[in-house]
Amino acid sequence: MCLPGNEPAEIVIIGIEPKEIDWGTELSAELQQKVPEIVKAVLKEIGLDCQVDKEVICLV
């Protein structure tokens, strides 16, 4: 929710198309491998330069 006159110039939606819809809470192995790439895309979209490792995100 934004205050009137303070709306963002652009809204970006980043989504993931499911390969399979089933019961569970775990990410597939394929998606787990893509998480650093997805995080990097989100950080780039909001204007942060970063280096993404499988476990660590370093903002530079």
C-alpha positions in Angstrom: 0.0 0.0 0.0 1.4 3.4 -0.9 0.5 6.9 0.1 -1.2 8.9 -2.7 1.4 10.5 -4.8 4.1 8.1 -3.7 3.4 5.2 -6.1 6.3 3.3 -7.6 7.1 4.1 -11.2 7.2 0.4 -12.1 6.1 -2.9 -10.6 8.1 -6.0 -11.4 6.8 -9.5 -10.7 9.4 -12.3 -10.6 7.8 -15.7 -10.6 8.6 -19.4 -11.0 6.5 -21.7 -13.1 6.1 -25.0 -11.2 7.3 -28.1 -12.9 4.9 -30.2 -10.8 2.3 -29.3 -8.2 2.2 -31.8 -5.4 2.1 -31.9 -1.6 5.2 -30.9 0.3 7.2 -28.0 1.5 10.7 -28.8 0.0 12.1 -27.2 -3.1 13.0 -29.5 -5.9 16.7 -30.1 -6.5 16.4 -28.2 -9.8 14.9 -25.2 -8.0 17.4 -25.3 -5.2 20.2 -25.0 -7.7 18.5 -22.0 -9.3 18.0 -20.0 -6.0 21.3 -18.1 -6.2 20.4 -17.0 -9.8 16.9 -16.0 -8.7 18.2 -14.0 -5.7 20.8 -12.3 -8.0 18.0 -11.3 -10.5 15.9 -9.8 -7.7 18.8 -7.9 -6.2 19.8 -6.6 -9.7 16.2 -5.5 -10.3 16.2 -3.4 -7.1 19.5 -1.8 -8.0 22.0 -3.7 -5.8 25.2 -5.2 -7.2 26.0 -8.5 -5.6 27.9 -11.7 -5.7 25.8 -14.7 -4.9 27.2 -18.0 -3.6 25.1 -21.0 -2.7 25.1 -20.0 0.9 26.3 -16.4 1.1 25.2 -13.1 -0.6 27.8 -10.4 -0.6 26.6 -6.9 -1.5 29.4 -4.9 -3.1 
